[in-house]
């Protein structure tokens, strides 16, 4: 089986898992999103995935979350099944589409959690709508103007293996299909289509963020170094830091139980005292 087929199968499986958990696929103005666990008495949680990812990345934690929250997981613009399928993806469009989904669903106030690029979008949303975000969970990302620990694209096998170890941990042995998939992304991926990034770095704006914030970092993350996380924590007043053991760049998928514990902690009544 060629790499593209393996990746497509994995993505399909993860999205099917969202449906099995009880989530419904919806679409609004070209943006696909998943929603489930809706009940008036439940708190609401919005989850934002990272670049080159899609809503199914949260499949491992969805069943547990749906027992407590109304959960909304968009495919960010240009990712998953969301438009635009081709051409540039302006950062302004990403922000507009996230806002449109939460407004369309009349979510009110909610907890906002974002992984990697999704953490960046979460900060920008909280800065623009501080009255809507009850708390933030920033997972291995956050929109600082700092270089990543590895290149954005793989141009040879060695670099591809290095990127994959940065994402999954130093002991990760990359299968051939994963390496081939990275080669394909070097030619065409949502990451390469994003535009306007430089206008949205948040380094100078972190002091404006007053939403209760928890920063989560996988201890083996080679994409976002710990110095980045320290700068993020230093810039956000009263931000808490939680390190997830034996995780890389995607703790919610690599160590779901530990990630869920972090979310439970920030959702407890004493968390914001």
Short mmCIF file of the C-alpha atoms (twelve columns), coordinates in Angstrom:
data_MODEL
# 
_entry.id   MODEL 
# 
loop_
_atom_site.group_PDB 
_atom_site.id 
_atom_site.type_symbol 
_atom_site.label_atom_id 
_atom_site.label_alt_id 
_atom_site.label_comp_id 
_atom_site.label_asym_id 
_atom_site.label_seq_id 
_atom_site.Cartn_x 
_atom_site.Cartn_y 
_atom_site.Cartn_z 
_atom_site.pdbx_PDB_model_num 
ATOM 1   C CA . UNK A 1   0.000   0.000  0.000  1 
ATOM 2   C CA . UNK A 2   1.383   3.399  -0.964 1 
ATOM 3   C CA . UNK A 3   1.935   6.109  1.636  1 
ATOM 4   C CA . UNK A 4   -1.030  8.238  0.565  1 
ATOM 5   C CA . UNK A 5   -3.378  5.283  0.989  1 
ATOM 6   C CA . UNK A 6   -2.020  4.495  4.466  1 
ATOM 7   C CA . UNK A 7   -2.405  8.107  5.593  1 
ATOM 8   C CA . UNK A 8   -5.921  8.309  4.140  1 
ATOM 9   C CA . UNK A 9   -6.899  5.109  5.940  1 
ATOM 10  C CA . UNK A 10  -5.567  6.370  9.272  1 
ATOM 11  C CA . UNK A 11  -7.405  9.670  8.880  1 
ATOM 12  C CA . UNK A 12  -10.624 7.912  7.928  1 
ATOM 13  C CA . UNK A 13  -10.307 5.605  10.922 1 
ATOM 14  C CA . UNK A 14  -9.809  8.528  13.309 1 
ATOM 15  C CA . UNK A 15  -12.831 10.364 11.952 1 
ATOM 16  C CA . UNK A 16  -14.942 7.227  12.117 1 
ATOM 17  C CA . UNK A 17  -13.920 6.964  15.774 1 
ATOM 18  C CA . UNK A 18  -15.400 10.430 16.407 1 
ATOM 19  C CA . UNK A 19  -18.698 9.230  14.956 1 
ATOM 20  C CA . UNK A 20  -18.565 6.017  16.976 1 
ATOM 21  C CA . UNK A 21  -18.010 8.066  20.125 1 
ATOM 22  C CA . UNK A 22  -21.252 9.914  19.401 1 
ATOM 23  C CA . UNK A 23  -20.139 13.016 17.517 1 
ATOM 24  C CA . UNK A 24  -21.985 14.414 14.524 1 
ATOM 25  C CA . UNK A 25  -20.292 15.805 11.420 1 
ATOM 26  C CA . UNK A 26  -21.618 19.199 10.391 1 
ATOM 27  C CA . UNK A 27  -20.643 21.823 7.859  1 
ATOM 28  C CA . UNK A 28  -21.087 25.585 7.849  1 
ATOM 29  C CA . UNK A 29  -19.943 27.892 5.053  1 
ATOM 30  C CA . UNK A 30  -17.312 25.431 3.861  1 
ATOM 31  C CA . UNK A 31  -15.985 24.543 7.322  1 
ATOM 32  C CA . UNK A 32  -16.496 20.983 8.522  1 
ATOM 33  C CA . UNK A 33  -16.712 20.377 12.259 1 
ATOM 34  C CA . UNK A 34  -17.744 17.692 14.701 1 
ATOM 35  C CA . UNK A 35  -20.041 18.244 17.661 1 
ATOM 36  C CA . UNK A 36  -21.322 15.925 20.363 1 
ATOM 37  C CA . UNK A 37  -22.331 15.506 23.991 1 
ATOM 38  C CA . UNK A 38  -24.584 18.547 23.777 1 
ATOM 39  C CA . UNK A 39  -26.656 19.125 26.903 1 
ATOM 40  C CA . UNK A 40  -27.697 22.364 28.555 1 
ATOM 41  C CA . UNK A 41  -26.123 21.504 31.900 1 
ATOM 42  C CA . UNK A 42  -22.719 20.559 30.494 1 
ATOM 43  C CA . UNK A 43  -19.726 22.874 30.037 1 
ATOM 44  C CA . UNK A 44  -18.493 23.379 26.489 1 
ATOM 45  C CA . UNK A 45  -15.071 22.504 25.096 1 
ATOM 46  C CA . UNK A 46  -13.660 23.578 21.722 1 
ATOM 47  C CA . UNK A 47  -10.618 21.682 20.448 1 
ATOM 48  C CA . UNK A 48  -8.280  23.028 17.754 1 
ATOM 49  C CA . UNK A 49  -5.848  20.704 15.990 1 
ATOM 50  C CA . UNK A 50  -2.361  21.497 14.722 1 
ATOM 51  C CA . UNK A 51  -1.170  22.324 11.226 1 
ATOM 52  C CA . UNK A 52  -1.357  19.483 8.665  1 
ATOM 53  C CA . UNK A 53  -3.739  17.673 11.040 1 
ATOM 54  C CA . UNK A 54  -7.521  17.298 11.264 1 
ATOM 55  C CA . UNK A 55  -10.328 16.842 13.786 1 
ATOM 56  C CA . UNK A 56  -9.822  13.083 14.081 1 
ATOM 57  C CA . UNK A 57  -6.579  13.662 15.980 1 
ATOM 58  C CA . UNK A 58  -8.713  13.979 19.130 1 
ATOM 59  C CA . UNK A 59  -10.334 10.547 18.683 1 
ATOM 60  C CA . UNK A 60  -8.467  8.994  21.637 1 
ATOM 61  C CA . UNK A 61  -9.854  11.540 24.116 1 
ATOM 62  C CA . UNK A 62  -13.299 12.146 22.595 1 
ATOM 63  C CA . UNK A 63  -15.202 9.325  24.383 1 
ATOM 64  C CA . UNK A 64  -14.115 10.539 27.819 1 
ATOM 65  C CA . UNK A 65  -14.725 14.197 26.971 1 
ATOM 66  C CA . UNK A 66  -18.246 13.564 25.705 1 
ATOM 67  C CA . UNK A 67  -19.264 12.286 29.130 1 
ATOM 68  C CA . UNK A 68  -18.646 15.729 30.613 1 
ATOM 69  C CA . UNK A 69  -18.635 18.338 27.851 1 
ATOM 70  C CA . UNK A 70  -20.388 19.550 24.798 1 
ATOM 71  C CA . UNK A 71  -17.407 19.067 22.464 1 
ATOM 72  C CA . UNK A 72  -16.790 20.935 19.201 1 
ATOM 73  C CA . UNK A 73  -13.844 20.039 16.944 1 
ATOM 74  C CA . UNK A 74  -13.432 21.943 13.667 1 
ATOM 75  C CA . UNK A 75  -11.338 20.961 10.704 1 
ATOM 76  C CA . UNK A 76  -9.434  24.238 10.444 1 
ATOM 77  C CA . UNK A 77  -9.626  25.935 7.010  1 
ATOM 78  C CA . UNK A 78  -7.649  24.049 4.392  1 
ATOM 79  C CA . UNK A 79  -7.366  21.011 6.676  1 
ATOM 80  C CA . UNK A 80  -9.358  17.796 6.816  1 
ATOM 81  C CA . UNK A 81  -12.529 18.318 4.797  1 
ATOM 82  C CA . UNK A 82  -12.725 22.111 5.178  1 
ATOM 83  C CA . UNK A 83  -12.359 24.638 2.381  1 
ATOM 84  C CA . UNK A 84  -10.260 25.955 0.739  1 
ATOM 85  C CA . UNK A 85  -9.002  22.746 -0.798 1 
ATOM 86  C CA . UNK A 86  -6.414  24.591 -2.872 1 
ATOM 87  C CA . UNK A 87  -4.640  27.936 -2.873 1 
ATOM 88  C CA . UNK A 88  -3.638  30.182 0.025  1 
ATOM 89  C CA . UNK A 89  -5.074  29.903 3.540  1 
ATOM 90  C CA . UNK A 90  -5.011  33.363 5.092  1 
ATOM 91  C CA . UNK A 91  -4.622  33.528 8.862  1 
ATOM 92  C CA . UNK A 92  -7.515  35.975 8.894  1 
ATOM 93  C CA . UNK A 93  -9.703  33.306 7.286  1 
ATOM 94  C CA . UNK A 94  -8.694  30.743 9.917  1 
ATOM 95  C CA . UNK A 95  -9.731  33.156 12.656 1 
ATOM 96  C CA . UNK A 96  -12.980 34.086 10.937 1 
ATOM 97  C CA . UNK A 97  -14.013 30.471 10.389 1 
ATOM 98  C CA . UNK A 98  -13.362 29.452 14.004 1 
ATOM 99  C CA . UNK A 99  -15.410 32.415 15.219 1 
ATOM 100 C CA . UNK A 100 -18.184 31.601 12.757 1 
ATOM 101 C CA . UNK A 101 -18.510 28.028 14.004 1 
ATOM 102 C CA . UNK A 102 -18.746 28.907 17.702 1 
ATOM 103 C CA . UNK A 103 -21.222 31.686 16.909 1 
ATOM 104 C CA . UNK A 104 -23.285 29.433 14.647 1 
ATOM 105 C CA . UNK A 105 -23.590 26.873 17.438 1 
ATOM 106 C CA . UNK A 106 -24.381 29.578 20.053 1 
ATOM 107 C CA . UNK A 107 -21.735 28.165 22.348 1 
ATOM 108 C CA . UNK A 108 -21.612 31.046 24.804 1 
ATOM 109 C CA . UNK A 109 -18.576 30.692 27.077 1 
ATOM 110 C CA . UNK A 110 -16.297 27.692 26.707 1 
ATOM 111 C CA . UNK A 111 -12.933 26.148 27.447 1 
ATOM 112 C CA . UNK A 112 -10.612 26.408 24.448 1 
ATOM 113 C CA . UNK A 113 -7.806  23.912 23.896 1 
ATOM 114 C CA . UNK A 114 -5.360  23.964 21.003 1 
ATOM 115 C CA . UNK A 115 -2.451  21.775 19.952 1 
ATOM 116 C CA . UNK A 116 0.569   23.364 18.227 1 
ATOM 117 C CA . UNK A 117 -0.840  25.725 15.549 1 
ATOM 118 C CA . UNK A 118 -4.215  25.282 17.227 1 
ATOM 119 C CA . UNK A 119 -2.720  26.771 20.385 1 
ATOM 120 C CA . UNK A 120 -1.753  29.855 18.393 1 
ATOM 121 C CA . UNK A 121 -5.315  30.194 17.088 1 
ATOM 122 C CA . UNK A 122 -6.647  29.663 20.611 1 
ATOM 123 C CA . UNK A 123 -4.572  32.576 21.945 1 
ATOM 124 C CA . UNK A 124 -5.681  34.840 19.112 1 
ATOM 125 C CA . UNK A 125 -9.318  33.957 19.717 1 
ATOM 126 C CA . UNK A 126 -8.996  34.568 23.465 1 
ATOM 127 C CA . UNK A 127 -7.384  37.959 22.827 1 
ATOM 128 C CA . UNK A 128 -10.198 38.942 20.470 1 
ATOM 129 C CA . UNK A 129 -13.014 37.464 22.595 1 
ATOM 130 C CA . UNK A 130 -11.903 37.404 26.249 1 
ATOM 131 C CA . UNK A 131 -15.520 37.288 27.415 1 
ATOM 132 C CA . UNK A 132 -16.129 34.001 25.579 1 
ATOM 133 C CA . UNK A 133 -13.183 31.927 26.829 1 
ATOM 134 C CA . UNK A 134 -13.435 30.541 30.361 1 
ATOM 135 C CA . UNK A 135 -9.995  28.915 30.262 1 
ATOM 136 C CA . UNK A 136 -7.229  28.042 27.836 1 
ATOM 137 C CA . UNK A 137 -5.230  24.867 27.410 1 
ATOM 138 C CA . UNK A 138 -2.209  25.458 25.173 1 
ATOM 139 C CA . UNK A 139 -0.638  22.187 24.090 1 
ATOM 140 C CA . UNK A 140 2.870   22.349 22.628 1 
ATOM 141 C CA . UNK A 141 2.374   25.633 20.807 1 
ATOM 142 C CA . UNK A 142 1.252   29.227 21.012 1 
ATOM 143 C CA . UNK A 143 2.282   31.571 18.204 1 
ATOM 144 C CA . UNK A 144 5.635   32.959 19.298 1 
ATOM 145 C CA . UNK A 145 8.098   34.277 16.702 1 
ATOM 146 C CA . UNK A 146 10.638  31.564 17.433 1 
ATOM 147 C CA . UNK A 147 12.013  28.866 15.127 1 
ATOM 148 C CA . UNK A 148 10.897  25.252 15.628 1 
ATOM 149 C CA . UNK A 149 13.307  22.552 16.704 1 
ATOM 150 C CA . UNK A 150 13.166  20.873 13.284 1 
ATOM 151 C CA . UNK A 151 12.638  21.988 9.660  1 
ATOM 152 C CA . UNK A 152 9.069   22.500 8.441  1 
ATOM 153 C CA . UNK A 153 9.531   20.191 5.446  1 
ATOM 154 C CA . UNK A 154 11.561  17.072 4.684  1 
ATOM 155 C CA . UNK A 155 13.796  17.100 1.632  1 
ATOM 156 C CA . UNK A 156 15.596  13.839 2.340  1 
ATOM 157 C CA . UNK A 157 15.113  10.649 4.342  1 
ATOM 158 C CA . UNK A 158 17.341  11.741 7.211  1 
ATOM 159 C CA . UNK A 159 15.404  14.974 7.720  1 
ATOM 160 C CA . UNK A 160 12.092  13.124 7.516  1 
ATOM 161 C CA . UNK A 161 13.177  10.711 10.230 1 
ATOM 162 C CA . UNK A 162 14.368  13.619 12.363 1 
ATOM 163 C CA . UNK A 163 11.011  15.388 12.026 1 
ATOM 164 C CA . UNK A 164 9.081   12.246 12.894 1 
ATOM 165 C CA . UNK A 165 11.205  11.638 16.001 1 
ATOM 166 C CA . UNK A 166 10.613  15.259 17.023 1 
ATOM 167 C CA . UNK A 167 6.868   14.694 16.781 1 
ATOM 168 C CA . UNK A 168 6.658   11.213 18.286 1 
ATOM 169 C CA . UNK A 169 9.698   10.945 20.560 1 
ATOM 170 C CA . UNK A 170 13.395  10.085 20.225 1 
ATOM 171 C CA . UNK A 171 12.820  6.321  20.127 1 
ATOM 172 C CA . UNK A 172 10.276  6.441  17.325 1 
ATOM 173 C CA . UNK A 173 11.168  4.222  14.368 1 
ATOM 174 C CA . UNK A 174 9.538   5.720  11.296 1 
ATOM 175 C CA . UNK A 175 7.891   3.305  8.846  1 
ATOM 176 C CA . UNK A 176 8.560   3.872  5.164  1 
ATOM 177 C CA . UNK A 177 5.030   5.103  4.488  1 
ATOM 178 C CA . UNK A 178 5.405   7.873  7.090  1 
ATOM 179 C CA . UNK A 179 8.657   9.049  5.519  1 
ATOM 180 C CA . UNK A 180 7.111   9.017  2.045  1 
ATOM 181 C CA . UNK A 181 4.129   10.990 3.348  1 
ATOM 182 C CA . UNK A 182 6.477   13.710 4.606  1 
ATOM 183 C CA . UNK A 183 8.069   13.930 1.169  1 
ATOM 184 C CA . UNK A 184 4.619   14.501 -0.310 1 
ATOM 185 C CA . UNK A 185 3.905   17.248 2.221  1 
ATOM 186 C CA . UNK A 186 7.070   19.040 1.140  1 
ATOM 187 C CA . UNK A 187 5.342   19.732 -2.174 1 
ATOM 188 C CA . UNK A 188 1.801   20.525 -1.072 1 
ATOM 189 C CA . UNK A 189 0.501   20.835 2.483  1 
ATOM 190 C CA . UNK A 190 -1.743  23.206 4.449  1 
ATOM 191 C CA . UNK A 191 1.351   24.474 6.277  1 
ATOM 192 C CA . UNK A 192 2.910   25.719 3.029  1 
ATOM 193 C CA . UNK A 193 -0.359  27.382 2.012  1 
ATOM 194 C CA . UNK A 194 -0.747  29.509 5.153  1 
ATOM 195 C CA . UNK A 195 -0.299  33.237 4.560  1 
ATOM 196 C CA . UNK A 196 -0.095  36.324 6.763  1 
ATOM 197 C CA . UNK A 197 1.630   34.514 9.620  1 
ATOM 198 C CA . UNK A 198 3.987   37.371 10.506 1 
ATOM 199 C CA . UNK A 199 1.081   39.666 11.298 1 
ATOM 200 C CA . UNK A 200 -0.234  37.331 13.980 1 
ATOM 201 C CA . UNK A 201 2.725   36.509 16.226 1 
ATOM 202 C CA . UNK A 202 1.668   37.032 19.841 1 
ATOM 203 C CA . UNK A 203 4.960   37.681 21.662 1 
ATOM 204 C CA . UNK A 204 4.136   41.301 22.431 1 
ATOM 205 C CA . UNK A 205 0.493   40.565 23.243 1 
ATOM 206 C CA . UNK A 206 0.818   37.838 25.853 1 
ATOM 207 C CA . UNK A 207 0.553   40.423 28.629 1 
ATOM 208 C CA . UNK A 208 -2.946  41.233 27.351 1 
ATOM 209 C CA . UNK A 209 -4.095  37.676 27.967 1 
ATOM 210 C CA . UNK A 210 -5.969  37.380 31.261 1 
ATOM 211 C CA . UNK A 211 -7.827  34.122 30.640 1 
ATOM 212 C CA . UNK A 212 -6.855  31.337 33.095 1 
ATOM 213 C CA . UNK A 213 -4.257  29.396 31.126 1 
ATOM 214 C CA . UNK A 214 -2.628  25.994 31.432 1 
ATOM 215 C CA . UNK A 215 0.344   25.189 29.203 1 
ATOM 216 C CA . UNK A 216 0.897   21.516 28.410 1 
ATOM 217 C CA . UNK A 217 4.175   20.229 26.982 1 
ATOM 218 C CA . UNK A 218 5.235   16.723 26.024 1 
ATOM 219 C CA . UNK A 219 8.597   16.037 27.646 1 
ATOM 220 C CA . UNK A 220 10.029  14.612 24.398 1 
ATOM 221 C CA . UNK A 221 8.670   17.298 22.076 1 
ATOM 222 C CA . UNK A 222 11.412  18.051 19.571 1 
ATOM 223 C CA . UNK A 223 9.264   20.440 17.513 1 
ATOM 224 C CA . UNK A 224 8.616   23.013 20.250 1 
ATOM 225 C CA . UNK A 225 11.622  23.253 22.606 1 
ATOM 226 C CA . UNK A 226 11.141  23.821 26.323 1 
ATOM 227 C CA . UNK A 227 12.645  27.321 26.045 1 
ATOM 228 C CA . UNK A 228 9.649   28.247 23.893 1 
ATOM 229 C CA . UNK A 229 7.271   26.947 26.538 1 
ATOM 230 C CA . UNK A 230 9.110   28.862 29.254 1 
ATOM 231 C CA . UNK A 231 8.766   32.084 27.249 1 
ATOM 232 C CA . UNK A 232 5.067   31.393 26.811 1 
ATOM 233 C CA . UNK A 233 4.597   30.807 30.523 1 
ATOM 234 C CA . UNK A 234 6.633   33.893 31.463 1 
ATOM 235 C CA . UNK A 235 4.521   36.053 29.167 1 
ATOM 236 C CA . UNK A 236 1.063   34.941 30.351 1 
ATOM 237 C CA . UNK A 237 0.129   36.090 33.843 1 
ATOM 238 C CA . UNK A 238 -0.389  33.205 36.280 1 
ATOM 239 C CA . UNK A 239 -0.077  30.567 33.567 1 
ATOM 240 C CA . UNK A 240 0.381   27.033 34.887 1 
ATOM 241 C CA . UNK A 241 2.706   24.513 33.273 1 
ATOM 242 C CA . UNK A 242 2.126   20.774 33.123 1 
ATOM 243 C CA . UNK A 243 4.680   18.423 31.540 1 
ATOM 244 C CA . UNK A 244 3.283   15.183 30.137 1 
ATOM 245 C CA . UNK A 245 5.666   12.294 30.532 1 
ATOM 246 C CA . UNK A 246 6.594   10.037 27.609 1 
ATOM 247 C CA . UNK A 247 4.873   12.295 25.087 1 
ATOM 248 C CA . UNK A 248 6.124   14.166 22.055 1 
ATOM 249 C CA . UNK A 249 4.432   16.973 20.155 1 
ATOM 250 C CA . UNK A 250 0.870   15.594 20.321 1 
ATOM 251 C CA . UNK A 251 0.235   14.582 23.961 1 
ATOM 252 C CA . UNK A 252 -3.547  14.263 23.575 1 
ATOM 253 C CA . UNK A 253 -2.966  11.396 21.140 1 
ATOM 254 C CA . UNK A 254 0.264   9.986  22.599 1 
ATOM 255 C CA . UNK A 255 -0.652  10.081 26.299 1 
ATOM 256 C CA . UNK A 256 -4.426  10.670 26.365 1 
ATOM 257 C CA . UNK A 257 -4.932  9.810  30.045 1 
ATOM 258 C CA . UNK A 258 -2.349  12.354 31.192 1 
ATOM 259 C CA . UNK A 259 -3.793  14.964 28.849 1 
ATOM 260 C CA . UNK A 260 -7.292  14.335 30.185 1 
ATOM 261 C CA . UNK A 261 -5.985  14.784 33.728 1 
ATOM 262 C CA . UNK A 262 -4.659  18.225 32.792 1 
ATOM 263 C CA . UNK A 263 -8.033  19.191 31.384 1 
ATOM 264 C CA . UNK A 264 -9.849  17.887 34.445 1 
ATOM 265 C CA . UNK A 265 -7.551  19.964 36.626 1 
ATOM 266 C CA . UNK A 266 -8.309  23.256 34.868 1 
ATOM 267 C CA . UNK A 267 -12.015 22.465 34.855 1 
ATOM 268 C CA . UNK A 268 -12.229 21.934 38.610 1 
ATOM 269 C CA . UNK A 269 -13.816 24.684 40.739 1 
ATOM 270 C CA . UNK A 270 -10.533 25.350 42.575 1 
ATOM 271 C CA . UNK A 271 -8.460  25.700 39.398 1 
ATOM 272 C CA . UNK A 272 -9.138  29.404 38.945 1 
ATOM 273 C CA . UNK A 273 -9.004  30.502 42.559 1 
# 
